[in-house]
Amino acid sequence: MELLSAALLALFVVGYLVLAGSDVGLGMLMPHVARTPEERRRVVSAIAPYFLGSEVWLVAAVGVLAGLFPALEHEIVVGLWPVLAALALGWLVRDAGLWFRARVDGRRWRSVCYTAVVAGSWTLALTWGLALTGLAGGGLAADPFTVLGTIAVVALFALRGAAFGAERLVGSREAESADAAARATRTLSRVALVAVASTALVAVTVDGHAPDRPWVAAVLAVVLLALLAATSGLTGPMLSRHTSALAISVPGLLVALATDLPVSGPPGMTGAFVWSMLVPVVPVMLLGQVWLYRMTRRPAASPTFFA
């Protein structure tokens, strides 16, 4: 049961990272891919369905963490509370920019909301990088492992957003934003490749950051490096839609599978209650994940509630 619970937690974390990588990453790249008000509106239209869907997976992950892994929840809250506070702030700022952007018809108002989306997206990527690096490295510290690991996760978010934008920002009249996003995938994959390789090197050479299950970590690192190498090649933009989704899932798998996390179980009745609530929900969430992922094949619609 403990193994199944860990697999369930990993599933929800990976589902969140794949979906959130789309909207967070594209929000990070908005200044690069959206120069005009119309292009910015299209970016918001592209992001809108995804940020709501990704938050469902995050809520599910938090529920599993609290219900099935109370010891791990305590360690995360105590050890990473400044990062969690910054993550919550970035989440609120980014979502406020998306929700309120179209509520007032004014250039200054839209500019403020546009800034909130970009700043909130960067804050989310950075804090997730710190959180995942802290869990993988046994705690946060001002050292090269933390810095390089955070840069790697941020680059993976941006890469996922660029690949997402290359599909969703194609318009009937122009595709400058989509072209800019597609070109960025190659550069971002190279940045991520260097950051991941450097992080792996530091992890095996500096005391205190070696993974608890080195062979699992080695396999995942090789897979991630191979995905990034393929994306950085000549055909990288065409592959990035799939490789970016697989690549951003690796940090979550690395924490879940290669790190010896405290997993003391909950009382029997609590575990039974959590599982009885989750069993009928998981298939629905998986189907929703597939549906949202397939939506990246379609350009963003022109009019939306958010834009």
QUINORSUL-V665755 format. One record per residue. RES is the residue in one small letter. PSI is psi in radians with two decimals (999 if undefined). NEAR is the number of other ideal C-beta (glycine too) atoms within 10 Angstrom. D_FIRST is the distance of its C-alpha to the first C-alpha in whole Angstrom. Layout:
RES_PSI_NEAR_D_FIRST + RES_PSI_NEAR_D_FIRST
This chain:
m_-0.63_9_0 + e_-0.68_12_4 + l_-0.72_8_5 + l_-0.67_10_5 + s_-0.72_20_6 + a_-0.70_18_9 + a_-0.67_11_10 + l_-0.75_19_10 + l_-0.75_23_12 + a_-0.68_19_14 + l_-0.80_21_15 + f_-0.68_23_17 + v_-0.78_23_18 + v_-0.74_22_20 + g_-0.71_25_21 + y_-0.79_24_23 + l_-0.70_29_24 + v_-0.78_22_26 + l_-0.81_28_27 + a_-0.53_26_28 + g_-0.55_28_30 + s_-0.96_32_32 + d_-0.67_30_34 + v_-0.80_33_33 + g_-0.73_30_35 + l_-0.60_32_38 + g_-0.65_29_38 + m_-0.66_25_39 + l_0.07_25_41 + m_-0.73_22_43 + p_-0.46_11_46 + h_-0.67_15_46 + v_-0.19_26_46 + a_1.77_25_48 + r_-0.44_13_51 + t_2.82_10_53 + p_-0.67_12_52 + e_-0.71_14_51 + e_-0.67_17_49 + r_-0.68_23_47 + r_-0.68_21_47 + r_-0.61_27_45 + v_-0.77_27_42 + v_-0.69_25_42 + s_-0.62_20_41 + a_-0.65_33_39 + i_-0.63_29_37 + a_-0.90_19_37 + p_-0.43_20_34 + y_-0.65_22_32 + f_-0.49_24_31 + l_-0.72_15_30 + g_-0.70_22_28 + s_-0.58_22_26 + e_-0.47_16_26 + v_-0.74_19_24 + w_-0.62_22_21 + l_-0.74_17_22 + v_-0.72_12_21 + a_-0.72_21_18 + a_-0.74_21_17 + v_-0.67_13_18 + g_-0.75_16_17 + v_-0.73_22_13 + l_-0.81_17_14 + a_-0.65_16_16 + g_-0.63_18_13 + l_-0.32_24_10 + f_1.12_22_12 + p_-0.62_17_15 + a_-0.71_13_16 + l_-0.69_18_16 + e_-0.75_16_18 + h_-0.73_13_21 + e_-0.70_15_21 + i_-0.80_19_22 + v_-0.76_12_24 + v_-0.77_8_26 + g_-0.46_16_26 + l_0.38_19_27 + w_-0.62_10_29 + p_-0.66_11_32 + v_-0.73_20_30 + l_-0.66_15_28 + a_-0.76_11_32 + a_-0.63_17_33 + l_-0.78_18_31 + a_-0.69_13_31 + l_-0.81_14_35 + g_-0.66_22_35 + w_-0.83_20_33 + l_-0.75_13_35 + v_-0.81_18_38 + r_-0.82_24_37 + d_-0.63_17_36 + a_-0.72_15_39 + g_-0.66_23_41 + l_-0.75_22_40 + w_-0.68_15_40 + f_-0.08_15_44 + r_-0.73_21_45 + a_0.11_17_47 + r_-0.39_10_48 + v_2.28_11_51 + d_1.40_7_54 + g_2.50_8_55 + r_-0.76_8_55 + r_-0.72_8_54 + w_-0.79_14_51 + r_-0.59_21_50 + s_-0.72_13_50 + v_-0.79_15_48 + c_-0.66_21_45 + y_-0.76_21_45 + t_-0.67_14_45 + a_-0.69_22_42 + v_-0.79_27_40 + v_-0.87_20_41 + a_-0.74_16_41 + g_-0.66_23_37 + s_-0.76_30_36 + w_-0.67_18_37 + t_-0.73_21_35 + l_-0.80_28_32 + a_-0.77_26_32 + l_-0.76_20_33 + t_-0.62_24_31 + w_-0.65_26_28 + g_-0.76_24_29 + l_-0.72_23_29 + a_-0.84_22_26 + l_-0.69_22_24 + t_-0.71_26_27 + g_-0.72_21_26 + l_-0.71_22_22 + a_-0.56_24_23 + g_0.11_23_26 + g_0.37_16_25 + g_2.74_13_27 + l_2.49_18_30 + a_2.65_14_33 + a_1.29_6_37 + d_2.99_14_37 + p_-0.61_16_37 + f_-0.81_24_33 + t_-0.78_21_32 + v_-0.87_18_35 + l_-0.69_21_35 + g_-0.71_28_31 + t_-0.75_23_32 + i_-0.71_20_35 + a_-0.80_28_33 + v_-0.72_30_30 + v_-0.74_25_33 + a_-0.63_26_35 + l_-0.68_32_32 + f_-0.83_33_32 + a_-0.68_29_36 + l_-0.78_34_35 + r_-0.71_33_33 + g_-0.67_33_35 + a_-0.77_29_38 + a_-0.70_33_37 + f_-0.78_30_36 + g_-0.58_32_40 + a_-0.48_27_41 + e_-0.77_20_40 + r_-0.30_26_40 + l_0.19_26_43 + v_2.18_19_46 + g_2.99_15_48 + s_-0.45_7_51 + r_-0.57_4_54 + e_2.73_13_52 + a_0.56_15_49 + e_-0.73_14_50 + s_-0.74_29_47 + a_-0.70_20_45 + d_-0.73_16_47 + a_-0.70_19_47 + a_-0.73_31_43 + a_-0.74_23_43 + r_-0.57_16_45 + a_-0.40_23_43 + t_-0.67_28_40 + r_-0.77_18_42 + t_-0.79_15_43 + l_-0.64_29_39 + s_-0.59_30_37 + r_-0.69_18_40 + v_-0.80_18_39 + a_-0.66_28_35 + l_-0.81_22_36 + v_-0.74_16_38 + a_-0.74_22_36 + v_-0.79_25_33 + a_-0.71_17_35 + s_-0.70_17_36 + t_-0.76_24_33 + a_-0.70_22_31 + l_-0.76_13_35 + v_-0.66_18_34 + a_-0.61_21_31 + v_-0.18_13_32 + t_-0.36_11_35 + v_2.29_13_35 + d_2.48_5_33 + g_-0.15_11_30 + h_0.11_21_29 + a_2.42_13_27 + p_2.68_23_24 + d_-0.53_13_21 + r_1.47_14_20 + p_-0.60_13_24 + w_-0.68_9_23 + v_-0.79_16_21 + a_-0.69_21_23 + a_-0.76_14_26 + v_-0.80_14_25 + l_-0.68_20_24 + a_-0.72_21_27 + v_-0.74_11_29 + v_-0.79_15_28 + l_-0.78_26_29 + l_-0.66_17_32 + a_-0.73_14_33 + l_-0.77_27_32 + l_-0.65_28_34 + a_-0.72_15_37 + a_-0.66_16_37 + t_-0.48_29_37 + s_-0.10_22_40 + g_-3.00_13_42 + l_-0.60_7_45 + t_0.22_10_43 + g_-0.85_24_40 + p_-0.58_20_41 + m_-0.52_14_40 + l_-0.32_17_37 + s_-0.48_29_36 + r_-0.66_19_34 + h_-0.75_14_32 + t_-0.62_24_31 + s_-0.65_32_31 + a_-0.75_22_28 + l_-0.68_16_26 + a_-0.75_31_28 + i_-0.28_30_27 + s_-0.35_24_23 + v_-0.76_22_23 + p_-0.69_27_23 + g_-0.73_24_20 + l_-0.63_20_18 + l_-0.77_22_20 + v_-0.72_21_19 + a_-0.62_19_15 + l_-0.49_17_15 + a_0.00_19_18 + t_2.39_16_18 + d_1.51_9_17 + l_2.64_16_16 + p_2.11_12_15 + v_0.64_15_11 + s_2.25_10_12 + g_2.89_14_9 + p_3.02_17_11 + p_2.68_9_13 + g_-0.80_8_11 + m_-0.62_8_14 + t_-0.81_14_13 + g_-0.74_16_10 + a_-0.69_11_11 + f_-0.79_13_14 + v_-0.79_18_12 + w_-0.67_16_10 + s_-0.50_9_13 + m_-0.56_11_16 + l_-0.58_18_14 + v_-0.82_10_13 + p_-0.29_8_17 + v_-0.60_12_18 + v_-0.82_13_16 + p_-0.66_9_19 + v_-0.72_10_22 + m_-0.65_17_21 + l_-0.75_12_21 + l_-0.70_10_24 + g_-0.65_15_25 + q_-0.81_20_25 + v_-0.74_10_26 + w_-0.79_11_29 + l_-0.65_19_30 + y_-0.68_19_30 + r_-0.36_9_32 + m_-0.34_17_34 + t_-0.21_18_35 + r_-0.25_10_38 + r_2.42_11_40 + p_2.71_17_42 + a_2.42_23_42 + a_2.68_13_44 + s_-1.10_12_47 + p_2.35_9_47 + t_2.95_16_44 + f_-0.60_8_43 + f_-0.39_20_42 + a_999_21_45
